[in-house]
Amino acid sequence: MSRNDAENGDHGPRSPTIKSVETSLGIVDELQARDGARVSELAAATGKSKGTVHKHLITLLKHDYVVKEGDEYRVGLRFLDVGGYALHQIEGLQYIEPKIRELADLTGETVQFSVEQRGRCVVLERKAGQKGVFSRARIGRRFYMHQVAGGKVILSNLPDERVREIVARHGLPAATDETITSEADLFAELETVRERGYAFNIDESTQGLHAVAAPLMGPDGDIFGAFAVAGPSHRMRGERFTDEIPDMIRSVVNELELNLAHS
């Protein structure tokens, strides 16, 4: 996915855009971030007039992309249809989903599969095991790649030039005090991940949450995505965290890579 972006027009901030579309998308982003909002709140957040915001909302409402409940607007379920279509464009997902369930049963923790798109780590599927805990991740959630184990695994399998492009575009913002915020530290971490074959997230995206991830390579030898197992720090520690769970992930992934190669 990253190569397609780079080769087929990953447009920079100076490329021409349609302002009205940007306004609509900005309103949708605010509705999602605020879990619903009124016209006045959206106007203040976007810097647009109430009249402009209202016109965009009425258009989105007409096409079922937003719904109205009293004086408040919310994101509509039409996006669920679009998201479902986008998700099932991913080739091989039917082989990945059973392996996520298998890992969740084996570890008892929360398992997710992510890919890179336009420099962000996007969760495509997740499953909570018997002891799985709530986290910020959900299907479709995007994360800064340097903050999460799956993102670091993917970055470690990309060319250095592509990694630098991603850093230049998105920066290295901190989610916690443990997040990597230096490009030099990131490249040192990625080198370690390459040598080890898997990546750790120790309080780097959420305090008290630890995760380990391993790459899923495609039949062409390029990185396809990453499997990650996440859980609370009191369970994700010691040999279970550093050895046992990584071995479980790699065992499941190796079997999956064989299935993908011969599917």
Secondary structure, 3 states (H helix, E strand, C coil): CHHHHHHCCCCCCCCCCCHHHHHHHHHHHHHHHHCCECHHHHHHHHCCCHHHHHHHHHHHHHCCCEEEECCEEEECCHHHHHHHHHHCCCCCHHHHHHHHHHHHHHHCCEEEEEEEECCEEEEEEEEECCCCCCCCCCCCCEEEHHHCHHHHHHHHCCCHHHHHHHHHHHCCCCCCCCCCCCHHHHHHHHHHHHHHCCEEEECCCCCCEEEEEEEEECCCCCEEEEEEEEEECCCCCHHHHHHHHHHHHHHHHHHHHHHHHCC
